[in-house]
Amino acid sequence: MAIYIYEKDLYSYNKTINRRRSCVQHYHNRHELYYLLGGSTQYHIEDRSFDVFEGDFVFVPKGVRHSTDSRECLNTERILISFDDESVDAGALPILDTLGAYNHIQTAKAGSGRAEEILHLLREEYEGAGAYRETMLKLYISELIVCLNRYMKKNNSQTGGETMRAVAEYIRRNYAQDISLSELSEKFFISKSHLSRSFKAHFGVGINEYIRSVRIRRAARLLENTDMRVTDAALMCGFGDSNYFSAVFKKYKGIAPQKYSRLYGGGK
């Protein structure tokens, strides 16, 4: 599997017209903050996927593998901020851990006014040569992540964010077991319809899709790091039907699990 390290300038802007925009799986040695000014795209971060729309932010911590694909949307416009820990005020650094737990910050464009304003001020400062430029850049980046933290908390209070995080954590810990919407509904004392809507609003993907993505990610790791047979990896990751596992694996990885094991497996 080809995984690339990309490095970017602190501030970059791109507008794509009449063309599908995508990038292969990669990671950075710095944090990445993505803001979608127009259009839509899909973000894949490790074993999670998010449908990102105009006015949304995506935060990717340094060293975390990710990719994007605008799919049927041929007109997109985005801003990228690439920064390290030293570019953030020490008092705001803990916020990065919180943003990294969610990745997708949905502000809705009408409510992202101050954050978008900061992005434009950041660009002016970055492209200028004013006195105390580095200090101003640090202040703007710090203010931006504080704003995003407030947007996220507001959204969480409206849709039960802590509970949704608990549901996601339960899935990640118990992916090898049978997990259903009914079981989760009973365990977390939430109606199935409310749980389904809230989880999708929070993580950009439905519960069943999230369960499949976690299982495939874990299965891929087993095939990469051990000489385990494909059927055994499927069973260990919650797939009782090996044919279904193969179909889902190919959908996510673009390659059959048997071939994936031969190419990248620990037993090769």
CYANA upper distance limits for C-alpha pairs under 8 A (distance plus 0.5 A):
  1 MET  CA    264 TYR  CA      7.61
  2 ALA  CA     25 GLN  CA      7.98
  3 ILE  CA     24 VAL  CA      8.02
  3 ILE  CA     25 GLN  CA      6.07
  3 ILE  CA     26 HIS  CA      5.55
  3 ILE  CA     27 TYR  CA      8.12
  3 ILE  CA     65 ARG  CA      8.50
  4 TYR  CA     24 VAL  CA      8.37
  4 TYR  CA     25 GLN  CA      7.32
  4 TYR  CA     26 HIS  CA      5.02
  4 TYR  CA     27 TYR  CA      6.98
  5 ILE  CA     26 HIS  CA      6.08
  5 ILE  CA     27 TYR  CA      5.62
  5 ILE  CA     28 HIS  CA      6.07
  5 ILE  CA     29 ASN  CA      8.17
  6 TYR  CA     26 HIS  CA      7.19
  6 TYR  CA     27 TYR  CA      6.69
  6 TYR  CA     28 HIS  CA      5.88
  6 TYR  CA     29 ASN  CA      8.49
  7 GLU  CA     28 HIS  CA      6.47
  7 GLU  CA     29 ASN  CA      7.70
  7 GLU  CA     30 ARG  CA      8.35
  8 LYS  CA     12 SER  CA      8.08
  8 LYS  CA     82 SER  CA      6.86
  9 ASP  CA     81 ILE  CA      8.26
  9 ASP  CA     82 SER  CA      6.95
 10 LEU  CA     80 LEU  CA      8.28
 10 LEU  CA     81 ILE  CA      5.84
 10 LEU  CA     82 SER  CA      5.05
 10 LEU  CA     83 PHE  CA      6.47
 10 LEU  CA    126 TYR  CA      8.45
 11 TYR  CA     79 ILE  CA      7.85
 11 TYR  CA     80 LEU  CA      6.33
 11 TYR  CA     81 ILE  CA      5.33
 11 TYR  CA     82 SER  CA      7.01
 11 TYR  CA    123 ARG  CA      7.10
 11 TYR  CA    126 TYR  CA      7.77
 12 SER  CA     79 ILE  CA      6.35
 12 SER  CA     80 LEU  CA      5.68
 12 SER  CA     81 ILE  CA      7.14
 13 TYR  CA     77 GLU  CA      8.27
 13 TYR  CA     78 ARG  CA      6.49
 13 TYR  CA     79 ILE  CA      5.11
 13 TYR  CA     80 LEU  CA      6.88
 14 ASN  CA     77 GLU  CA      6.32
 14 ASN  CA     78 ARG  CA      6.09
 14 ASN  CA     79 ILE  CA      7.09
 15 LYS  CA     75 ASN  CA      8.00
 15 LYS  CA     76 THR  CA      6.28
 15 LYS  CA     77 GLU  CA      4.73
 15 LYS  CA     78 ARG  CA      6.99
 16 THR  CA     20 ARG  CA      8.39
 16 THR  CA     21 ARG  CA      7.65
 16 THR  CA     74 LEU  CA      7.62
 16 THR  CA     75 ASN  CA      5.86
 16 THR  CA     76 THR  CA      5.69
 16 THR  CA     77 GLU  CA      6.76
 17 ILE  CA     74 LEU  CA      6.60
 17 ILE  CA     75 ASN  CA      5.08
 17 ILE  CA     76 THR  CA      7.33
 18 ASN  CA     74 LEU  CA      5.21
 18 ASN  CA     75 ASN  CA      6.17
 19 ARG  CA     74 LEU  CA      5.11
 19 ARG  CA     75 ASN  CA      7.20
 20 ARG  CA     69 ASP  CA      8.04
 20 ARG  CA     70 SER  CA      6.33
 20 ARG  CA     71 ARG  CA      6.53
 20 ARG  CA     72 GLU  CA      7.37
 20 ARG  CA     73 CYS  CA      7.03
 20 ARG  CA     74 LEU  CA      5.31
 20 ARG  CA     75 ASN  CA      8.13
 21 ARG  CA     68 THR  CA      8.32
 21 ARG  CA     69 ASP  CA      6.39
 21 ARG  CA     70 SER  CA      5.81
 21 ARG  CA     71 ARG  CA      7.86
 21 ARG  CA     74 LEU  CA      7.70
 21 ARG  CA     76 THR  CA      8.39
 22 SER  CA     67 SER  CA      7.94
 22 SER  CA     68 THR  CA      5.68
 22 SER  CA     69 ASP  CA      4.59
 22 SER  CA     70 SER  CA      6.64
 22 SER  CA     71 ARG  CA      8.31
 23 CYS  CA     67 SER  CA      6.10
 23 CYS  CA     68 THR  CA      5.99
 23 CYS  CA     69 ASP  CA      7.15
 24 VAL  CA     66 HIS  CA      8.44
 24 VAL  CA     67 SER  CA      5.94
 24 VAL  CA     68 THR  CA      7.81
 25 GLN  CA     65 ARG  CA      6.69
 25 GLN  CA     66 HIS  CA      5.66
 25 GLN  CA     67 SER  CA      5.06
 26 HIS  CA     65 ARG  CA      5.73
 26 HIS  CA     66 HIS  CA      6.10
 26 HIS  CA     67 SER  CA      6.96
 27 TYR  CA     62 LYS  CA      7.57
 27 TYR  CA     63 GLY  CA      5.96
 27 TYR  CA     64 VAL  CA      6.08
 27 TYR  CA     65 ARG  CA      5.20
 27 TYR  CA     66 HIS  CA      6.82
 28 HIS  CA     32 GLU  CA      8.18
 28 HIS  CA     62 LYS  CA      5.99
 28 HIS  CA     63 GLY  CA      6.03
 28 HIS  CA     64 VAL  CA      7.83
 29 ASN  CA     62 LYS  CA      5.65
 29 ASN  CA     63 GLY  CA      6.22
 29 ASN  CA     84 ASP  CA      8.49
 30 ARG  CA     61 PRO  CA      7.71
 30 ARG  CA     62 LYS  CA      5.07
 30 ARG  CA     63 GLY  CA      7.85
 30 ARG  CA     82 SER  CA      6.60
 30 ARG  CA     83 PHE  CA      5.87
 30 ARG  CA     84 ASP  CA      5.46
 31 HIS  CA     59 PHE  CA      8.01
 31 HIS  CA     60 VAL  CA      6.42
 31 HIS  CA     61 PRO  CA      5.12
 31 HIS  CA     62 LYS  CA      4.86
 31 HIS  CA     63 GLY  CA      8.48
 31 HIS  CA     82 SER  CA      6.14
 31 HIS  CA     83 PHE  CA      5.83
 31 HIS  CA     84 ASP  CA      6.39
 32 GLU  CA     59 PHE  CA      6.35
 32 GLU  CA     60 VAL  CA      5.60
 32 GLU  CA     61 PRO  CA      6.91
 32 GLU  CA     62 LYS  CA      7.58
 32 GLU  CA     80 LEU  CA      7.34
 32 GLU  CA     81 ILE  CA      6.24
 32 GLU  CA     82 SER  CA      5.18
 32 GLU  CA     83 PHE  CA      7.17
 33 LEU  CA     57 PHE  CA      7.47
 33 LEU  CA     58 VAL  CA      6.30
 33 LEU  CA     59 PHE  CA      5.12
 33 LEU  CA     60 VAL  CA      6.94
 33 LEU  CA     80 LEU  CA      6.20
 33 LEU  CA     81 ILE  CA      5.50
 33 LEU  CA     82 SER  CA      6.96
 34 TYR  CA     57 PHE  CA      5.98
 34 TYR  CA     58 VAL  CA      5.51
 34 TYR  CA     59 PHE  CA      6.87
 34 TYR  CA     78 ARG  CA      7.55
 34 TYR  CA     79 ILE  CA      6.39
 34 TYR  CA     80 LEU  CA      5.16
 34 TYR  CA     81 ILE  CA      6.99
 35 TYR  CA     55 GLY  CA      7.42
 35 TYR  CA     56 ASP  CA      6.51
 35 TYR  CA     57 PHE  CA      5.05
 35 TYR  CA     58 VAL  CA      7.08
 35 TYR  CA     78 ARG  CA      6.07
 35 TYR  CA     79 ILE  CA      5.66
 35 TYR  CA     80 LEU  CA      6.93
 36 LEU  CA     40 SER  CA      7.97
 36 LEU  CA     52 VAL  CA      8.07
 36 LEU  CA     53 PHE  CA      7.14
 36 LEU  CA     54 GLU  CA      5.70
 36 LEU  CA     55 GLY  CA      6.17
 36 LEU  CA     56 ASP  CA      6.27
 36 LEU  CA     57 PHE  CA      7.04
 36 LEU  CA     76 THR  CA      8.17
 36 LEU  CA     77 GLU  CA      6.64
 36 LEU  CA     78 ARG  CA      4.98
 36 LEU  CA     79 ILE  CA      7.09
 37 LEU  CA     54 GLU  CA      5.88
 37 LEU  CA     55 GLY  CA      6.39
 37 LEU  CA     76 THR  CA      8.09
 37 LEU  CA     77 GLU  CA      5.72
 37 LEU  CA     78 ARG  CA      5.69
 37 LEU  CA     79 ILE  CA      7.79
 38 GLY  CA     53 PHE  CA      7.92
 38 GLY  CA     54 GLU  CA      5.31
 38 GLY  CA     55 GLY  CA      7.96
 38 GLY  CA     75 ASN  CA      8.09
 38 GLY  CA     76 THR  CA      5.80
 38 GLY  CA     77 GLU  CA      5.40
 38 GLY  CA     78 ARG  CA      7.41
 39 GLY  CA     53 PHE  CA      6.83
 39 GLY  CA     54 GLU  CA      6.22
 39 GLY  CA     73 CYS  CA      7.05
 39 GLY  CA     74 LEU  CA      8.45
 39 GLY  CA     75 ASN  CA      6.38
 39 GLY  CA     76 THR  CA      5.02
 39 GLY  CA     77 GLU  CA      7.14
 40 SER  CA     51 ASP  CA      7.88
 40 SER  CA     52 VAL  CA      6.08
 40 SER  CA     53 PHE  CA      5.00
 40 SER  CA     54 GLU  CA      6.78
 40 SER  CA     70 SER  CA      6.74
 40 SER  CA     73 CYS  CA      6.71
 40 SER  CA     76 THR  CA      7.11
 41 THR  CA     51 ASP  CA      6.66
 41 THR  CA     52 VAL  CA      5.80
 41 THR  CA     53 PHE  CA      7.22
 41 THR  CA     68 THR  CA      7.37
 41 THR  CA     69 ASP  CA      6.21
 41 THR  CA     70 SER  CA      4.43
 41 THR  CA     71 ARG  CA      7.33
 41 THR  CA     73 CYS  CA      7.58
 41 THR  CA     76 THR  CA      8.46
 42 GLN  CA     49 SER  CA      7.44
 42 GLN  CA     50 PHE  CA      6.12
 42 GLN  CA     51 ASP  CA      5.18
 42 GLN  CA     52 VAL  CA      6.25
 42 GLN  CA     68 THR  CA      6.11
 42 GLN  CA     69 ASP  CA      5.80
 42 GLN  CA     70 SER  CA      6.40
 42 GLN  CA     71 ARG  CA      8.11
 43 TYR  CA     49 SER  CA      6.11
 43 TYR  CA     50 PHE  CA      5.63
 43 TYR  CA     51 ASP  CA      7.03
 43 TYR  CA     52 VAL  CA      7.42
 43 TYR  CA     66 HIS  CA      7.76
 43 TYR  CA     67 SER  CA      6.54
 43 TYR  CA     68 THR  CA      5.13
 43 TYR  CA     69 ASP  CA      7.26
 44 HIS  CA     48 ARG  CA      6.29
 44 HIS  CA     49 SER  CA      4.95
 44 HIS  CA     50 PHE  CA      7.02
 44 HIS  CA     66 HIS  CA      5.82
 44 HIS  CA     67 SER  CA      5.72
 44 HIS  CA     68 THR  CA      6.60
 45 ILE  CA     49 SER  CA      6.74
 45 ILE  CA     60 VAL  CA      8.06
 45 ILE  CA     64 VAL  CA      7.74
 45 ILE  CA     65 ARG  CA      6.57
 45 ILE  CA     66 HIS  CA      4.83
 45 ILE  CA     67 SER  CA      7.25
 46 GLU  CA     64 VAL  CA      7.45
 46 GLU  CA     65 ARG  CA      6.11
 46 GLU  CA     66 HIS  CA      6.50
 46 GLU  CA    217 ARG  CA      8.31
 47 ASP  CA    213 SER  CA      6.07
 47 ASP  CA    214 VAL  CA      6.00
 47 ASP  CA    217 ARG  CA      6.27
 48 ARG  CA    203 PHE  CA      8.45
 48 ARG  CA    210 TYR  CA      7.30
 48 ARG  CA    213 SER  CA      7.21
 48 ARG  CA    214 VAL  CA      8.02
 49 SER  CA    203 PHE  CA      8.13
 49 SER  CA    204 GLY  CA      7.16
 49 SER  CA    205 VAL  CA      6.83
 49 SER  CA    210 TYR  CA      8.39
 50 PHE  CA    104 HIS  CA      7.55
 50 PHE  CA    203 PHE  CA      6.84
 50 PHE  CA    204 GLY  CA      4.78
 50 PHE  CA    205 VAL  CA      6.52
 51 ASP  CA    204 GLY  CA      5.83
 51 ASP  CA    205 VAL  CA      7.80
 52 VAL  CA     56 ASP  CA      6.63
 52 VAL  CA     57 PHE  CA      8.36
 52 VAL  CA    104 HIS  CA      8.34
 52 VAL  CA    204 GLY  CA      8.14
 54 GLU  CA    108 ALA  CA      7.69
 54 GLU  CA    109 LYS  CA      6.78
 55 GLY  CA    106 GLN  CA      7.70
 55 GLY  CA    107 THR  CA      6.63
 55 GLY  CA    108 ALA  CA      5.47
 55 GLY  CA    109 LYS  CA      4.35
 55 GLY  CA    110 ALA  CA      8.13
 55 GLY  CA    112 SER  CA      7.12
 56 ASP  CA    104 HIS  CA      7.84
 56 ASP  CA    105 ILE  CA      6.44
 56 ASP  CA    106 GLN  CA      5.27
 56 ASP  CA    107 THR  CA      6.20
 56 ASP  CA    108 ALA  CA      6.80
 56 ASP  CA    109 LYS  CA      7.64
 57 PHE  CA    104 HIS  CA      6.55
 57 PHE  CA    105 ILE  CA      5.52
 57 PHE  CA    106 GLN  CA      6.92
 57 PHE  CA    107 THR  CA      8.02
 58 VAL  CA    103 ASN  CA      5.88
 58 VAL  CA    104 HIS  CA      5.13
 58 VAL  CA    105 ILE  CA      6.50
 59 PHE  CA     99 LEU  CA      6.94
 59 PHE  CA    100 GLY  CA      6.82
 59 PHE  CA    103 ASN  CA      5.29
 59 PHE  CA    104 HIS  CA      7.03
 59 PHE  CA    105 ILE  CA      8.28
 60 VAL  CA     64 VAL  CA      7.10
 60 VAL  CA     66 HIS  CA      8.33
 60 VAL  CA    100 GLY  CA      6.93
 60 VAL  CA    103 ASN  CA      6.72
 61 PRO  CA     96 LEU  CA      8.21
 61 PRO  CA    100 GLY  CA      6.50
 70 SER  CA     74 LEU  CA      7.49
 70 SER  CA     76 THR  CA      8.25
 83 PHE  CA     87 SER  CA      6.57
 84 ASP  CA     88 VAL  CA      7.99
 85 ASP  CA     93 LEU  CA      7.61
 87 SER  CA    137 LEU  CA      8.13
 87 SER  CA    138 LYS  CA      5.60
 87 SER  CA    141 ILE  CA      7.64
 87 SER  CA    142 SER  CA      8.35
 88 VAL  CA     92 ALA  CA      7.12
 88 VAL  CA     93 LEU  CA      6.84
 88 VAL  CA    138 LYS  CA      6.07
 88 VAL  CA    139 LEU  CA      7.91
 88 VAL  CA    141 ILE  CA      6.81
 88 VAL  CA    142 SER  CA      5.66
 89 ASP  CA     93 LEU  CA      7.04
 89 ASP  CA    138 LYS  CA      7.28
 89 ASP  CA    139 LEU  CA      7.69
 89 ASP  CA    142 SER  CA      6.33
 92 ALA  CA     96 LEU  CA      8.15
 92 ALA  CA    142 SER  CA      6.84
 92 ALA  CA    145 ILE  CA      8.18
 92 ALA  CA    146 VAL  CA      7.53
 93 LEU  CA     97 ASP  CA      8.22
 94 PRO  CA     98 THR  CA      7.47
 95 ILE  CA     99 LEU  CA      6.71
 95 ILE  CA    145 ILE  CA      7.61
 95 ILE  CA    146 VAL  CA      7.75
 95 ILE  CA    149 ASN  CA      7.32
 96 LEU  CA    100 GLY  CA      6.45
 96 LEU  CA    145 ILE  CA      8.11
 97 ASP  CA    101 ALA  CA      6.83
 98 THR  CA    102 TYR  CA      7.42
 98 THR  CA    149 ASN  CA      8.29
 99 LEU  CA    103 ASN  CA      6.15
 99 LEU  CA    104 HIS  CA      8.42
 99 LEU  CA    105 ILE  CA      8.40
 99 LEU  CA    149 ASN  CA      7.52
102 TYR  CA    202 HIS  CA      8.44
102 TYR  CA    203 PHE  CA      7.77
104 HIS  CA    202 HIS  CA      8.26
104 HIS  CA    203 PHE  CA      7.39
104 HIS  CA    204 GLY  CA      8.22
105 ILE  CA    148 LEU  CA      7.55
105 ILE  CA    151 TYR  CA      7.99
105 ILE  CA    152 MET  CA      6.57
106 GLN  CA    151 TYR  CA      8.24
106 GLN  CA    152 MET  CA      7.82
106 GLN  CA    155 ASN  CA      8.30
107 THR  CA    111 GLY  CA      6.25
107 THR  CA    112 SER  CA      6.07
107 THR  CA    151 TYR  CA      6.71
107 THR  CA    152 MET  CA      8.22
108 ALA  CA    112 SER  CA      6.93
109 LYS  CA    113 GLY  CA      7.79
112 SER  CA    116 GLU  CA      6.55
113 GLY  CA    117 GLU  CA      6.59
114 ARG  CA    118 ILE  CA      6.67
114 ARG  CA    147 CYS  CA      8.21
115 ALA  CA    119 LEU  CA      6.89
115 ALA  CA    144 LEU  CA      6.37
115 ALA  CA    147 CYS  CA      6.92
115 ALA  CA    148 LEU  CA      7.88
116 GLU  CA    120 HIS  CA      7.01
117 GLU  CA    121 LEU  CA      6.82
118 ILE  CA    122 LEU  CA      6.44
118 ILE  CA    140 TYR  CA      6.86
118 ILE  CA    143 GLU  CA      8.35
118 ILE  CA    144 LEU  CA      6.97
119 LEU  CA    123 ARG  CA      6.75
119 LEU  CA    140 TYR  CA      8.48
119 LEU  CA    144 LEU  CA      8.28
120 HIS  CA    124 GLU  CA      6.84
121 LEU  CA    125 GLU  CA      6.71
121 LEU  CA    140 TYR  CA      8.16
122 LEU  CA    126 TYR  CA      6.47
122 LEU  CA    137 LEU  CA      6.79
122 LEU  CA    140 TYR  CA      6.67
122 LEU  CA    141 ILE  CA      8.14
123 ARG  CA    127 GLU  CA      6.57
124 GLU  CA    128 GLY  CA      6.48
125 GLU  CA    129 ALA  CA      7.83
125 GLU  CA    130 GLY  CA      7.85
125 GLU  CA    133 ARG  CA      7.05
125 GLU  CA    136 MET  CA      7.77
125 GLU  CA    137 LEU  CA      7.19
126 TYR  CA    133 ARG  CA      8.03
126 TYR  CA    137 LEU  CA      7.54
128 GLY  CA    133 ARG  CA      8.43
129 ALA  CA    133 ARG  CA      7.12
132 TYR  CA    136 MET  CA      6.85
133 ARG  CA    137 LEU  CA      6.73
134 GLU  CA    138 LYS  CA      6.76
135 THR  CA    139 LEU  CA      6.79
136 MET  CA    140 TYR  CA      6.67
137 LEU  CA    141 ILE  CA      6.68
138 LYS  CA    142 SER  CA      6.57
139 LEU  CA    143 GLU  CA      6.58
140 TYR  CA    144 LEU  CA      6.54
141 ILE  CA    145 ILE  CA      6.92
142 SER  CA    146 VAL  CA      6.83
143 GLU  CA    147 CYS  CA      6.69
144 LEU  CA    148 LEU  CA      6.82
145 ILE  CA    149 ASN  CA      6.61
146 VAL  CA    150 ARG  CA      6.86
147 CYS  CA    151 TYR  CA      6.79
148 LEU  CA    152 MET  CA      6.58
149 ASN  CA    153 LYS  CA      6.66
150 ARG  CA    154 LYS  CA      6.63
151 TYR  CA    155 ASN  CA      6.72
152 MET  CA    156 ASN  CA      6.53
153 LYS  CA    157 SER  CA      6.64
153 LYS  CA    161 GLY  CA      8.50
154 LYS  CA    158 GLN  CA      7.01
155 ASN  CA    159 THR  CA      6.82
155 ASN  CA    161 GLY  CA      7.92
156 ASN  CA    160 GLY  CA      5.82
156 ASN  CA    161 GLY  CA      4.49
156 ASN  CA    162 GLU  CA      7.51
157 SER  CA    161 GLY  CA      6.99
159 THR  CA    198 SER  CA      6.40
159 THR  CA    202 HIS  CA      8.39
160 GLY  CA    164 MET  CA      6.93
160 GLY  CA    198 SER  CA      7.96
161 GLY  CA    165 ARG  CA      6.74
161 GLY  CA    202 HIS  CA      7.61
162 GLU  CA    166 ALA  CA      6.77
163 THR  CA    167 VAL  CA      6.75
163 THR  CA    188 PHE  CA      8.21
164 MET  CA    168 ALA  CA      6.74
164 MET  CA    198 SER  CA      7.74
164 MET  CA    199 PHE  CA      6.39
164 MET  CA    202 HIS  CA      7.71
165 ARG  CA    169 GLU  CA      6.59
166 ALA  CA    170 TYR  CA      6.59
167 VAL  CA    171 ILE  CA      6.84
167 VAL  CA    184 LEU  CA      7.87
167 VAL  CA    188 PHE  CA      8.19
168 ALA  CA    172 ARG  CA      6.78
169 GLU  CA    173 ARG  CA      6.73
170 TYR  CA    174 ASN  CA      6.54
171 ILE  CA    175 TYR  CA      5.83
171 ILE  CA    179 ILE  CA      8.12
171 ILE  CA    211 ILE  CA      7.08
171 ILE  CA    214 VAL  CA      8.49
172 ARG  CA    211 ILE  CA      8.43
172 ARG  CA    214 VAL  CA      7.09
174 ASN  CA    179 ILE  CA      8.34
175 TYR  CA    179 ILE  CA      7.81
175 TYR  CA    211 ILE  CA      7.21
175 TYR  CA    214 VAL  CA      7.44
175 TYR  CA    215 ARG  CA      6.57
175 TYR  CA    237 CYS  CA      6.96
175 TYR  CA    238 GLY  CA      6.86
176 ALA  CA    215 ARG  CA      7.83
176 ALA  CA    235 LEU  CA      8.28
176 ALA  CA    236 MET  CA      6.42
176 ALA  CA    237 CYS  CA      4.98
176 ALA  CA    238 GLY  CA      4.62
176 ALA  CA    239 PHE  CA      8.41
177 GLN  CA    237 CYS  CA      8.39
177 GLN  CA    238 GLY  CA      6.20
178 ASP  CA    238 GLY  CA      7.24
179 ILE  CA    183 GLU  CA      7.07
179 ILE  CA    184 LEU  CA      7.86
180 SER  CA    184 LEU  CA      6.83
180 SER  CA    208 ASN  CA      8.39
181 LEU  CA    185 SER  CA      6.47
181 LEU  CA    192 LYS  CA      6.88
181 LEU  CA    196 SER  CA      8.28
181 LEU  CA    207 ILE  CA      7.92
181 LEU  CA    208 ASN  CA      8.40
182 SER  CA    186 GLU  CA      6.80
182 SER  CA    192 LYS  CA      6.95
183 GLU  CA    187 LYS  CA      6.60
184 LEU  CA    188 PHE  CA      6.51
185 SER  CA    189 PHE  CA      6.17
185 SER  CA    190 ILE  CA      5.47
185 SER  CA    191 SER  CA      6.13
185 SER  CA    192 LYS  CA      5.87
185 SER  CA    195 LEU  CA      7.29
186 GLU  CA    190 ILE  CA      7.26
186 GLU  CA    191 SER  CA      8.36
190 ILE  CA    194 HIS  CA      7.11
190 ILE  CA    195 LEU  CA      6.46
191 SER  CA    195 LEU  CA      6.53
192 LYS  CA    196 SER  CA      6.52
193 SER  CA    197 ARG  CA      6.74
194 HIS  CA    198 SER  CA      6.46
195 LEU  CA    199 PHE  CA      6.41
196 SER  CA    200 LYS  CA      6.77
196 SER  CA    206 GLY  CA      7.24
196 SER  CA    207 ILE  CA      7.16
197 ARG  CA    201 ALA  CA      6.66
198 SER  CA    202 HIS  CA      6.63
199 PHE  CA    203 PHE  CA      6.52
199 PHE  CA    204 GLY  CA      8.16
199 PHE  CA    205 VAL  CA      7.90
199 PHE  CA    206 GLY  CA      7.08
199 PHE  CA    207 ILE  CA      7.19
200 LYS  CA    204 GLY  CA      5.45
200 LYS  CA    205 VAL  CA      5.40
200 LYS  CA    206 GLY  CA      5.42
200 LYS  CA    207 ILE  CA      7.67
201 ALA  CA    205 VAL  CA      8.26
205 VAL  CA    209 GLU  CA      6.88
205 VAL  CA    210 TYR  CA      6.80
206 GLY  CA    210 TYR  CA      6.61
207 ILE  CA    211 ILE  CA      6.68
208 ASN  CA    212 ARG  CA      6.77
209 GLU  CA    213 SER  CA      6.66
210 TYR  CA    214 VAL  CA      6.71
211 ILE  CA    215 ARG  CA      6.75
212 ARG  CA    216 ILE  CA      6.60
212 ARG  CA    248 VAL  CA      8.33
213 SER  CA    217 ARG  CA      6.57
213 SER  CA    252 TYR  CA      8.10
214 VAL  CA    218 ARG  CA      6.77
215 ARG  CA    219 ALA  CA      6.58
215 ARG  CA    237 CYS  CA      5.84
215 ARG  CA    238 GLY  CA      7.35
216 ILE  CA    220 ALA  CA      6.54
216 ILE  CA    237 CYS  CA      8.03
216 ILE  CA    248 VAL  CA      8.23
216 ILE  CA    249 PHE  CA      6.58
216 ILE  CA    252 TYR  CA      8.05
217 ARG  CA    221 ARG  CA      6.92
218 ARG  CA    222 LEU  CA      6.90
218 ARG  CA    237 CYS  CA      7.22
219 ALA  CA    223 LEU  CA      6.80
219 ALA  CA    233 ALA  CA      6.16
219 ALA  CA    234 ALA  CA      7.04
219 ALA  CA    236 MET  CA      8.37
219 ALA  CA    237 CYS  CA      6.54
220 ALA  CA    224 GLU  CA      6.55
220 ALA  CA    257 PRO  CA      8.50
221 ARG  CA    225 ASN  CA      6.50
222 LEU  CA    226 THR  CA      6.11
222 LEU  CA    228 MET  CA      7.48
222 LEU  CA    233 ALA  CA      7.03
223 LEU  CA    227 ASP  CA      7.16
223 LEU  CA    228 MET  CA      6.84
223 LEU  CA    229 ARG  CA      8.26
223 LEU  CA    230 VAL  CA      7.79
223 LEU  CA    233 ALA  CA      7.69
223 LEU  CA    260 TYR  CA      8.01
223 LEU  CA    261 SER  CA      5.80
223 LEU  CA    264 TYR  CA      7.84
223 LEU  CA    265 GLY  CA      5.55
223 LEU  CA    266 GLY  CA      7.21
224 GLU  CA    261 SER  CA      7.12
224 GLU  CA    264 TYR  CA      5.83
224 GLU  CA    265 GLY  CA      4.62
224 GLU  CA    266 GLY  CA      5.76
225 ASN  CA    265 GLY  CA      6.62
225 ASN  CA    266 GLY  CA      5.00
225 ASN  CA    267 GLY  CA      8.40
226 THR  CA    265 GLY  CA      6.94
226 THR  CA    266 GLY  CA      4.90
226 THR  CA    267 GLY  CA      6.54
227 ASP  CA    265 GLY  CA      6.90
227 ASP  CA    266 GLY  CA      5.69
227 ASP  CA    267 GLY  CA      4.59
227 ASP  CA    268 LYS  CA      8.06
228 MET  CA    232 ASP  CA      7.04
228 MET  CA    233 ALA  CA      6.91
228 MET  CA    267 GLY  CA      8.27
229 ARG  CA    233 ALA  CA      6.78
230 VAL  CA    234 ALA  CA      6.64
230 VAL  CA    257 PRO  CA      7.13
230 VAL  CA    258 GLN  CA      6.90
230 VAL  CA    261 SER  CA      8.06
231 THR  CA    235 LEU  CA      6.87
231 THR  CA    242 SER  CA      6.45
232 ASP  CA    236 MET  CA      6.66
233 ALA  CA    237 CYS  CA      6.72
234 ALA  CA    238 GLY  CA      7.00
234 ALA  CA    239 PHE  CA      5.57
234 ALA  CA    240 GLY  CA      7.61
234 ALA  CA    241 ASP  CA      8.39
234 ALA  CA    242 SER  CA      6.90
234 ALA  CA    245 PHE  CA      6.86
235 LEU  CA    239 PHE  CA      5.58
235 LEU  CA    240 GLY  CA      6.17
235 LEU  CA    242 SER  CA      8.44
239 PHE  CA    244 TYR  CA      8.12
239 PHE  CA    245 PHE  CA      6.50
241 ASP  CA    245 PHE  CA      6.73
242 SER  CA    246 SER  CA      6.61
243 ASN  CA    247 ALA  CA      6.85
244 TYR  CA    248 VAL  CA      6.69
245 PHE  CA    249 PHE  CA      6.37
246 SER  CA    250 LYS  CA      6.61
246 SER  CA    256 ALA  CA      6.61
246 SER  CA    257 PRO  CA      6.56
247 ALA  CA    251 LYS  CA      6.80
247 ALA  CA    256 ALA  CA      8.10
248 VAL  CA    252 TYR  CA      6.92
249 PHE  CA    253 LYS  CA      6.37
249 PHE  CA    254 GLY  CA      8.08
249 PHE  CA    255 ILE  CA      7.83
249 PHE  CA    256 ALA  CA      7.04
249 PHE  CA    257 PRO  CA      6.83
250 LYS  CA    254 GLY  CA      5.21
250 LYS  CA    255 ILE  CA      5.19
250 LYS  CA    256 ALA  CA      5.41
250 LYS  CA    257 PRO  CA      7.42
251 LYS  CA    255 ILE  CA      8.18
255 ILE  CA    259 LYS  CA      7.26
255 ILE  CA    260 TYR  CA      6.85
256 ALA  CA    260 TYR  CA      6.64
257 PRO  CA    261 SER  CA      6.49
258 GLN  CA    262 ARG  CA      6.94
259 LYS  CA    263 LEU  CA      6.65
260 TYR  CA    264 TYR  CA      6.34
260 TYR  CA    265 GLY  CA      7.51
261 SER  CA    265 GLY  CA      4.85
261 SER  CA    266 GLY  CA      8.35
261 SER  CA    268 LYS  CA      8.44
262 ARG  CA    268 LYS  CA      6.67
263 LEU  CA    268 LYS  CA      7.88
264 TYR  CA    268 LYS  CA      7.86
